[in-house]
Amino acid sequence: MHQPSCRMNDDEYQLLTRAAAVCNMSVASFLAHASLKAARDLDRTAAEIADEREMLNELFSLRRHLGRIGNNLNQVAKALNSDGHAPQARAVLSAVHRAAKRVDAFTQRRVDSETSVA
C-alpha cells in the first residue's frame, strides 16, 4: 500500500473537508476518489478543472449564505410566534429573494456553459 501526501493552505483544506463531509466520506477517501477520477480522465483541460473549482466555491458560498438566512428566518419566526414584532422580517425576506436569484443565475450559467460545450 502507498500513502501519498500533499500540502494545502487552510482555505483549501476547509474546502476539502466540507466536500468530503457532503459526500459522507473521510478526507483520505475523498482525496483518493477524486484524484483517481482525475487520473483516469486526462483529456480534461485545465479550464474545465478551474471551472469545476469555481462552481464548487460558489456552491459552498451559497450554502453558507443560505445557512445564515435560515438562522435569521428562524429568529423572525420565533419573534412572531411569541406575539412579538419582527422588524427585520422584510430584510430577511429580501435576502431570501436575493439568494434565490443568485441560485437561479448560477444554475443558468451552468446550464448555458454545459449547452455551449455540447
N, C-alpha and C positions, 0 to 999 in steps of 0.2 A: 504494500500500500504506500502511496505517496501522499504527502501533505504539503501542498504548495501554500505560500503565504503572500500577502500583499499589504501595501500601506495605503491609507486614505486619510483625508482630513476629517474633522468632526462632522461637518455637514454631509459629506459623502457617506460616512458610517451611519449617521442617523437615517439618511435616505435608504440605505441598505437594510437596516434593522426594521424600518417601517415596512419596506417592501416584503421582507421575509415574513413579518408578522401577518400582513394581509394575505399572504399565500399559505399561512399556517405551517411555515417551515422554519427550521433553525437557520441561523445566518450561514453556517457552513453548508447546509443542504442547498440553500438558495444560491449561494455562490457557485457551488458545483453544477447545479442545474443550469443556471444562466450562462456560465462560461462554456459548458459543453454544448449548449444550444447554439451559442455564437460560433464556437469552433466548427460545428457541423454545417454552418451556413456562411461560408467565406465569401459568397457572392454579394452579400450585403455591403452597401457602401457606407463610408463614414458619415455621410449626410443622413442616411436612414437611421443610423445608430444615434446620431445627435438629435434627430427629430423625435425619436422614441424617448430619449432622455428628457427633452423639453416637455414632452407630453406627460411623463411621469411627474416631473417637477410641478407642472400645472395642476395635475390631479391631486397631488398631496397638498398643494396650496389651497385648492378648492375645498378639500376635506377639512383642513384646519379652519378655514373661513366659515364653512357650514357648521362646524362644531361650536364656534363662538356665537354664531347666530342662534343656534339651538339653545345655548345657555341663556342668551338674552330673552328668547321666546319663553323659556321656562319661567324666568323671573316675571315677565309680563303676566303669564297665566296665573302664577302664584298670587300676584297682587290683585288681579281681577277676581280670583276665586275667594279671596278674603275680603271682598267688598271694598277693596282699596282702589286708588287711582293708578293708572299706568301711563304716565305722560310720555314714556319712551315707546309706547306701542306703535305709533306712526313710524318712528325711526327704525324700529325692528322690522316692521312690515316692508319698509322701503329697502332695508338691507336684504330681506328675503327676495324681493323683486330684482334687485341688482345681482344677487348671487345666481338667481335663475337665468337672467340674461347672460351672465358670464358663462354658465354651464352650456346654454344654448349656443353662444358664439364659439366656444371651444369645440363643442360637438360638430358644429357646422364646418369649422376649419378642418377638423379631422376627416369628415366625410368628403369635403372638397379635395383635400390632398390625396385621399385614397382613390377618388374618382379620377383625378388627373394622372395618377400613376397607371391605372388600369387601361 
